[in-house]
Amino acid sequence: MSYEKMIAGRKYEFSSLKELLAMANETKSGDALAGIAAHSESQRIAAKEALADVRLRDLRSQPVIPYEQDEVTRFIDDHLDEAIFDQIKAWTVAELREFILSAPAPPESLSLLGKEPDSSVNLNSIRFALTGEMAAAVCKIMSNMDLVLAARKLPVRSVANTTLGGEGVLGARLQPNHPADSIEGILASMYEGLAFGVGDAVIGINPAYDTADTVGRLLESVQKVIDALAVPTQSCVLSHVTTQMKALQSGAPAGLIFQSIAGSEKGNTAFGINLEMLIDAHKLGKTACCNRGKQVMYFETGQGSELSSRSHNDADQLTLEARCYAMARHFQPFLVNDVVGFIGPEYLADGKQMIRAGLEDHFMGKLLGVPMGVDACYTNHMDADQNDLENLSILLTAAGVNYFMGVPMGDDVMLSYQTTSYHDIASLRELMRLRPAPEFEAWLNEIGLMSDGKLTETAGDLSVIQALAMSRTTT
């Protein structure tokens, strides 16, 4: 089926819904690299106007990768809320946008656990009746302010040993990476992060070596400190999911199971995973993870990952990203985050594209019902700087993002990229009058690093945490 639109006396034609979605996207270097981007702003505007008239049922019947060719398409479609979809399937993309922006915010944050069926059409119920293509389509006809406003109305609550996504809460992953997996170096970064009130989302380490022995050693070292300090948090080592499963089966004390995911079956194959593997990991985590809330999965994504492995199927990077979230929600994850600028300028060329992508991904994740965080970051060969990163962080905080990364000085010495620092988390909380997860804040109050929602004078002094850990370990 073809689509067409007249703009300033010129007719623009689009041969398929996949092409229309791609050309309606905001400027992205990845789409240009793939040869699927709009050739002019006029063509982009025409695509957006044509896309606004498309009905949701057409987006379901014409996914960017056919049902019979892709297990991600099948998984999303087979798990759709048919009762709600039947009520909204005749909506146009424009009508979906108007509904999202005008509907009242739900009285409570969405929780993926214990979700009761709701036959009425509201902001919470429609989330499980939307595919990734639908979320991507409505995102493409929204401005940056639309994305902030809409996401703010779509909170998602998640529970592990801490609770994220509640009103007034901004979480942070403590990311104490070390290029040689040095326990001493990791613990030093960990002590400093905890001293700044960072770590309520997870203490998550990217390992230099992907072996079950390394994963087990790192998890045991981190858990020893968690236990000694009685920190209400969870740990994770971000190796391949099968490596983590081996470590867990050998008795390693993980709080979450991590995996990077893609929006196509071929993309997941490039990551060395499939849906059956994720289902098995989810089942194992439910019984083996040190996790009170039993939301045990942690997924990371990023626009352009499918193109980097030639698994994009000629679909645009934004739509494929939305499909990641539509797939992820069925695993009831505790954390999902978009590593927005990590892949590089081939996919997001500069700070403007990075900011737009971060707002898009956060909105789509929340719309599709996942507890969304963002790694507001850039690589050193992108045309971006610290001001771009901080601008994105402030916008996302206003939009209600669940969590950011916390890295010493914002410079990850293992992954070699720039992201949010421990200081940034403290500044964003102070600026927006936000607090850590309630369980984590109570712990900070108990050890004297926070009072009445504000860090105390001793906050940031890693020796305070180090001395406390050593005293409790020796006794």
C-alpha positions as CSV (number, residue, x, y, z in Angstrom):
1,M,0.0,0.0,0.0
2,S,1.4,3.4,-0.9
3,Y,0.8,6.8,0.8
4,E,0.9,10.3,-0.6
5,K,0.7,13.9,0.5
6,M,0.7,17.3,-1.2
7,I,3.0,19.9,0.3
8,A,3.3,23.4,-1.4
9,G,1.9,22.1,-4.6
10,R,4.2,19.0,-4.8
11,K,3.0,15.5,-4.3
12,Y,5.2,13.2,-2.2
13,E,4.6,9.4,-2.5
14,F,5.8,6.7,-0.1
15,S,5.8,3.1,-1.3
16,S,5.1,1.4,2.0
17,L,4.4,2.1,5.7
18,K,7.9,1.1,6.5
19,E,9.2,3.8,4.2
20,L,6.7,6.3,5.5
21,L,7.9,5.6,9.1
22,A,11.5,6.1,8.2
23,M,11.0,9.3,6.3
24,A,8.8,10.8,9.1
25,N,11.7,10.4,11.6
26,E,13.6,13.4,12.8
27,T,17.1,13.8,11.3
28,K,19.3,10.8,12.4
29,S,22.7,10.0,10.9
30,G,21.9,6.3,11.2
31,D,18.9,6.5,8.9
32,A,20.9,8.5,6.4
33,L,23.7,5.9,6.6
34,A,21.1,3.2,5.9
35,G,19.8,5.1,2.9
36,I,16.2,5.4,4.2
37,A,16.0,8.9,5.5
38,A,14.0,11.7,4.0
39,H,15.9,13.6,1.3
40,S,14.5,17.0,2.3
41,E,12.7,18.8,5.1
42,S,9.7,19.1,2.8
43,Q,9.6,15.3,2.2
44,R,10.0,14.8,6.0
45,I,7.0,17.1,6.7
46,A,4.9,15.3,4.0
47,A,5.8,12.0,5.6
48,K,4.8,13.2,9.1
49,E,1.4,14.5,7.8
50,A,0.7,11.3,5.9
51,L,1.7,9.3,9.0
52,A,-0.7,11.3,11.2
53,D,-3.6,9.9,9.1
54,V,-2.6,6.3,9.4
55,R,-4.8,4.1,11.5
56,L,-3.5,1.9,14.4
57,R,-4.9,-1.2,12.8
58,D,-2.7,-0.6,9.7
59,L,0.4,-0.2,11.9
60,R,-0.4,-3.6,13.4
61,S,-1.1,-5.4,10.2
62,Q,2.0,-3.9,8.5
63,P,4.9,-4.3,11.0
64,V,8.3,-3.2,9.7
65,I,9.4,-6.9,9.9
66,P,6.6,-9.4,8.9
67,Y,5.1,-11.6,11.5
68,E,6.2,-14.8,9.8
69,Q,9.8,-13.7,9.5
70,D,10.6,-12.4,12.9
71,E,10.1,-13.7,16.5
72,V,10.1,-10.2,18.0
73,T,7.2,-9.2,15.8
74,R,5.3,-12.4,16.8
75,F,6.1,-12.0,20.5
76,I,4.8,-8.5,20.6
77,D,1.7,-9.2,18.5
78,D,0.8,-12.4,20.4
79,H,0.9,-10.6,23.7
80,L,-1.2,-7.5,22.7
81,D,-4.3,-6.7,24.8
82,E,-6.9,-7.5,22.3
83,A,-9.9,-6.1,24.2
84,I,-8.3,-2.6,24.4
85,F,-6.9,-2.8,20.9
86,D,-10.3,-3.5,19.5
87,Q,-11.5,-0.2,21.0
88,I,-8.7,1.9,19.6
89,K,-7.7,0.2,16.4
90,A,-9.6,2.8,14.2
91,W,-7.8,5.7,15.8
92,T,-5.4,7.6,13.6
93,V,-1.9,8.3,14.8
94,A,-2.9,12.0,15.2
95,E,-5.9,10.9,17.4
96,L,-3.5,8.8,19.6
97,R,-1.3,11.8,20.0
98,E,-4.2,14.0,21.0
99,F,-5.5,11.4,23.5
100,I,-2.1,11.1,25.2
101,L,-1.6,14.8,25.5
102,S,-5.1,15.6,26.7
103,A,-6.0,12.6,28.9
104,P,-5.6,13.0,32.6
105,A,-2.6,11.5,34.2
106,P,-3.3,8.2,36.0
107,P,-3.8,8.5,39.8
108,E,-1.0,6.0,40.4
109,S,2.2,4.9,38.6
110,L,1.8,1.8,36.4
111,S,3.1,-1.4,38.0
112,L,4.1,-4.3,35.8
113,L,3.4,-6.8,38.6
114,G,-0.1,-7.7,39.5
115,K,-1.7,-5.7,36.7
116,E,-5.4,-6.1,36.8
117,P,-7.2,-6.1,33.4
118,D,-8.9,-2.8,32.7
119,S,-11.6,-2.7,30.0
120,S,-11.7,1.1,29.9
121,V,-9.6,3.1,27.6
122,N,-7.2,5.2,29.6
123,L,-3.5,6.1,29.6
124,N,-2.6,3.0,31.6
125,S,-4.7,0.5,29.7
126,I,-3.7,1.5,26.2
127,R,0.0,0.8,26.9
128,F,-0.5,-2.9,26.5
129,A,-2.6,-2.5,23.3
130,L,0.2,-0.7,21.4
131,T,2.9,-2.2,19.3
132,G,6.4,-0.7,18.9
133,E,5.3,0.7,15.5
134,M,2.4,2.6,17.0
135,A,4.6,4.1,19.7
136,A,7.2,5.1,17.2
137,A,4.6,6.6,14.8
138,V,3.1,8.9,17.5
139,C,6.6,9.8,18.7
140,K,7.5,11.0,15.2
141,I,4.7,13.6,15.1
142,M,5.5,15.0,18.6
143,S,7.8,18.0,19.4
144,N,10.4,17.8,22.2
145,M,8.0,19.5,24.6
146,D,5.3,17.1,23.7
147,L,7.6,14.2,24.5
148,V,8.5,15.7,27.9
149,L,4.9,16.5,28.8
150,A,3.5,13.1,27.7
151,A,6.2,11.0,29.4
152,R,5.6,12.9,32.6
153,K,2.0,11.6,32.6
154,L,3.1,8.0,32.2
155,P,5.1,7.0,35.3
156,V,6.1,3.3,35.7
157,R,6.9,1.9,39.2
158,S,9.2,-1.0,39.7
159,V,10.3,-2.9,42.8
160,A,13.4,-4.9,43.6
161,N,15.1,-4.2,47.0
162,T,14.3,-0.6,46.3
163,T,11.3,1.1,44.7
164,L,11.8,3.3,41.6
165,G,9.3,5.4,39.5
166,G,7.4,6.9,42.4
167,E,6.5,10.5,42.7
168,G,9.4,12.7,43.7
169,V,12.0,9.9,43.2
170,L,15.1,10.0,40.9
171,G,17.2,6.9,41.0
172,A,20.8,6.3,39.9
173,R,22.9,3.3,38.8
174,L,26.2,3.2,40.6
175,Q,28.6,2.2,37.8
176,P,32.1,1.5,39.4
177,N,33.8,0.1,36.3
178,H,37.5,-0.7,36.1
179,P,39.4,-1.6,32.9
180,A,41.1,-4.6,34.6
181,D,38.2,-5.7,36.9
182,S,40.3,-4.7,39.9
183,I,38.3,-5.3,43.1
184,E,40.2,-2.5,44.9
185,G,39.4,0.0,42.1
186,I,35.8,-1.1,41.9
187,L,35.3,-0.8,45.6
188,A,36.9,2.7,45.7
189,S,34.4,3.9,43.1
190,M,31.6,2.2,44.8
191,Y,32.4,3.8,48.2
192,E,32.5,7.2,46.6
193,G,29.2,6.7,44.8
194,L,27.4,5.5,47.9
195,A,28.8,8.6,49.7
196,F,27.0,10.8,47.1
197,G,23.7,9.0,47.5
198,V,24.1,7.0,44.3
199,G,23.2,3.3,43.9
200,D,19.5,3.0,44.6
201,A,18.8,1.7,41.1
202,V,21.6,-0.9,41.0
203,I,25.3,-1.3,41.6
204,G,26.1,-2.4,38.1
205,I,29.5,-3.3,36.8
206,N,30.5,-3.7,33.1
207,P,33.2,-6.4,33.3
208,A,36.3,-6.4,31.2
209,Y,36.2,-10.2,31.1
210,D,33.1,-12.2,30.2
211,T,33.6,-15.3,32.3
212,A,31.4,-16.9,35.0
213,D,34.4,-16.9,37.4
214,T,34.9,-13.1,36.9
215,V,31.2,-12.4,37.2
216,G,31.0,-14.5,40.4
217,R,34.0,-12.8,41.9
218,L,32.7,-9.3,41.2
219,L,29.2,-10.2,42.5
220,E,30.6,-11.7,45.7
221,S,32.8,-8.7,46.4
222,V,30.0,-6.2,45.9
223,Q,27.5,-8.3,47.9
224,K,30.0,-8.4,50.8
225,V,29.9,-4.6,51.0
226,I,26.1,-4.5,50.5
227,D,25.7,-6.9,53.4
228,A,28.2,-5.2,55.7
229,L,26.6,-1.8,55.2
230,A,23.0,-3.1,55.0
231,V,22.5,-1.1,51.8
232,P,19.0,-1.5,50.3
233,T,20.0,-2.0,46.7
234,Q,20.8,-4.8,44.2
235,S,23.9,-5.8,42.3
236,C,24.4,-6.8,38.7
237,V,27.4,-7.6,36.4
238,L,26.6,-6.7,32.8
239,S,28.1,-9.7,31.0
240,H,26.3,-11.9,28.5
241,V,23.1,-13.3,30.0
242,T,24.3,-16.9,29.7
243,T,27.5,-16.0,31.7
244,Q,25.4,-14.5,34.5
245,M,23.1,-17.6,34.5
246,K,26.1,-19.8,35.0
247,A,27.4,-17.6,37.8
248,L,23.9,-17.7,39.5
249,Q,23.7,-21.4,39.1
250,S,27.0,-21.6,40.9
251,G,25.7,-19.6,43.8
252,A,26.8,-16.0,42.9
253,P,24.6,-13.4,44.7
254,A,23.1,-11.3,41.9
255,G,20.2,-9.0,42.3
256,L,19.3,-8.6,38.6
257,I,20.0,-10.3,35.3
258,F,21.1,-8.1,32.5
259,Q,21.1,-8.3,28.7
260,S,21.3,-5.9,25.8
261,I,18.4,-6.4,23.4
262,A,17.5,-5.4,19.8
263,G,14.2,-4.8,18.0
264,S,14.6,-7.6,15.5
265,E,15.3,-11.3,15.7
266,K,18.4,-10.9,13.6
267,G,19.6,-8.1,16.0
268,N,19.1,-10.4,19.0
269,T,21.0,-13.2,17.2
270,A,23.9,-10.8,16.7
271,F,23.8,-10.3,20.5
272,G,23.9,-14.0,20.9
273,I,20.4,-14.3,22.4
274,N,16.8,-15.3,21.5
275,L,13.5,-15.0,23.3
276,E,13.7,-18.5,24.7
277,M,17.0,-17.6,26.4
278,L,15.5,-14.5,28.0
279,I,12.5,-16.5,29.2
280,D,14.8,-19.0,30.8
281,A,16.9,-16.2,32.4
282,H,13.7,-14.6,33.8
283,K,12.6,-17.9,35.4
284,L,16.0,-18.4,36.9
285,G,16.1,-14.9,38.3
286,K,12.8,-15.3,40.0
287,T,14.2,-18.0,42.2
288,A,17.9,-17.3,42.3
289,C,18.3,-13.5,42.5
290,C,18.6,-11.6,45.8
291,N,15.6,-9.5,45.0
292,R,12.7,-8.8,47.3
293,G,10.3,-7.4,44.6
294,K,11.0,-10.2,42.1
295,Q,11.4,-7.8,39.2
296,V,14.7,-9.3,38.2
297,M,15.5,-8.3,34.6
298,Y,17.6,-5.4,33.4
299,F,17.6,-4.5,29.7
300,E,19.7,-2.0,27.8
301,T,19.0,-0.6,24.3
302,G,20.1,2.1,22.0
303,Q,19.1,3.5,18.6
304,G,21.2,2.1,15.8
305,S,22.3,-1.2,17.3
306,E,20.4,-3.1,14.6
307,L,22.0,-1.2,11.8
308,S,25.4,-1.8,13.3
309,S,24.9,-5.5,12.9
310,R,23.1,-5.3,9.6
311,S,19.9,-6.6,11.1
312,H,17.7,-3.5,10.7
313,N,15.7,-5.0,7.8
314,D,15.6,-1.5,6.1
315,A,13.6,-0.2,9.1
316,D,14.4,3.1,10.8
317,Q,16.3,3.1,14.1
318,L,13.6,4.8,16.1
319,T,10.9,2.2,15.2
320,L,13.3,-0.7,16.0
321,E,14.1,0.9,19.3
322,A,10.4,1.1,20.2
323,R,10.1,-2.6,19.4
324,C,12.7,-3.3,22.0
325,Y,10.4,-1.8,24.7
326,A,7.3,-3.6,23.4
327,M,9.2,-6.8,23.8
328,A,10.9,-6.0,27.1
329,R,7.7,-5.2,29.0
330,H,6.5,-8.8,29.1
331,F,9.5,-9.7,31.2
332,Q,8.4,-7.3,34.0
333,P,11.9,-5.7,34.2
334,F,13.1,-3.6,37.1
335,L,15.3,-1.5,34.9
336,V,15.4,-0.6,31.2
337,N,17.7,2.1,29.9
338,D,18.6,3.6,26.6
339,V,22.4,4.2,26.2
340,V,21.5,7.1,24.0
341,G,24.8,8.3,22.6
342,F,27.1,5.3,23.2
343,I,27.1,3.8,19.8
344,G,28.6,6.9,18.1
345,P,28.1,9.5,15.4
346,E,27.3,7.0,12.7
347,Y,23.8,6.8,14.3
348,L,23.4,10.1,16.3
349,A,25.8,12.6,14.8
350,D,25.7,15.4,17.3
351,G,24.2,16.8,20.5
352,K,20.9,17.9,18.9
353,Q,20.3,14.4,17.6
354,M,21.3,12.9,21.0
355,I,18.9,15.1,22.9
356,R,16.0,14.3,20.5
357,A,16.7,10.5,20.7
358,G,16.9,10.5,24.5
359,L,13.5,12.3,24.8
360,E,12.0,9.9,22.1
361,D,13.2,6.8,23.8
362,H,12.2,7.8,27.3
363,F,8.7,8.7,26.0
364,M,8.3,5.5,24.0
365,G,9.5,3.3,26.9
366,K,7.1,4.9,29.3
367,L,4.2,4.8,26.8
368,L,4.8,1.0,26.3
369,G,4.9,0.4,30.0
370,V,8.6,-0.1,30.9
371,P,10.4,1.5,33.9
372,M,12.6,3.7,31.8
373,G,16.0,5.1,32.6
374,V,18.4,6.8,30.2
375,D,22.2,6.8,30.1
376,A,22.6,10.4,29.0
377,C,25.9,10.0,27.3
378,Y,28.1,10.6,24.3
379,T,31.3,9.2,22.8
380,N,34.4,11.4,22.4
381,H,34.2,11.3,18.6
382,M,30.6,12.7,18.5
383,D,29.9,16.4,17.9
384,A,28.6,16.8,21.4
385,D,29.8,18.1,24.7
386,Q,29.0,18.3,28.4
387,N,26.4,21.0,27.9
388,D,24.4,18.8,25.6
389,L,24.6,16.0,28.1
390,E,23.4,18.3,30.9
391,N,20.6,19.8,28.8
392,L,19.3,16.3,28.0
393,S,19.6,15.3,31.7
394,I,17.6,18.3,32.8
395,L,14.9,17.7,30.2
396,L,14.7,14.0,31.1
397,T,14.4,14.7,34.8
398,A,11.5,17.1,34.0
399,A,10.0,14.3,32.0
400,G,10.1,11.9,35.0
401,V,12.9,9.6,34.0
402,N,13.3,6.7,36.5
403,Y,17.1,6.8,36.8
404,F,20.5,7.9,35.3
405,M,24.0,6.5,35.5
406,G,26.4,7.6,38.2
407,V,30.1,7.4,37.2
408,P,33.2,9.0,38.9
409,M,33.5,12.5,37.3
410,G,31.2,11.3,34.5
411,D,34.1,9.7,32.6
412,D,33.9,5.9,32.4
413,V,37.5,4.7,32.4
414,M,36.6,1.2,31.2
415,L,34.1,2.0,28.4
416,S,35.7,5.3,27.4
417,Y,32.6,7.5,27.1
418,Q,31.1,10.5,28.9
419,T,28.0,10.2,31.0
420,T,26.4,11.6,34.2
421,S,28.5,11.8,37.3
422,Y,27.8,11.3,41.0
423,H,27.8,15.1,41.3
424,D,25.2,15.4,38.4
425,I,22.8,13.1,40.3
426,A,23.1,15.2,43.4
427,S,22.6,18.4,41.4
428,L,19.6,17.1,39.5
429,R,17.9,16.0,42.7
430,E,18.5,19.3,44.3
431,L,17.4,21.3,41.2
432,M,14.1,19.3,40.8
433,R,13.5,18.7,44.5
434,L,13.7,15.0,44.1
435,R,15.0,12.2,46.3
436,P,16.5,8.7,46.1
437,A,14.4,5.6,46.4
438,P,12.6,5.7,49.8
439,E,14.4,2.6,51.2
440,F,17.8,4.0,50.1
441,E,17.0,7.5,51.5
442,A,16.2,5.9,54.9
443,W,19.6,4.2,54.8
444,L,21.4,7.5,53.9
445,N,19.6,9.2,56.8
446,E,20.7,6.4,59.2
447,I,24.4,6.7,58.4
448,G,24.3,10.5,58.4
449,L,24.8,11.3,54.7
450,M,21.3,12.8,54.1
451,S,18.8,14.7,56.2
452,D,15.4,16.0,55.2
453,G,16.1,15.1,51.6
454,K,19.4,16.9,51.4
455,L,23.0,15.6,51.4
456,T,24.9,16.5,54.6
457,E,28.4,18.0,54.8
458,T,30.0,14.6,55.0
459,A,28.4,13.4,51.8
460,G,30.8,12.7,49.0
461,D,33.6,11.6,51.4
462,L,34.3,8.0,50.4
463,S,36.4,7.4,53.6
464,V,33.1,7.6,55.6
465,I,31.7,4.6,53.7
466,Q,35.0,2.8,53.5
467,A,35.6,3.1,57.3
468,L,32.0,2.0,58.0
469,A,32.3,-1.0,55.7
470,M,35.7,-2.1,57.2
471,S,34.4,-1.8,60.7
472,R,31.4,-3.8,60.1
473,T,33.3,-6.4,58.1
474,T,35.9,-6.9,60.8
475,T,33.3,-7.1,63.6
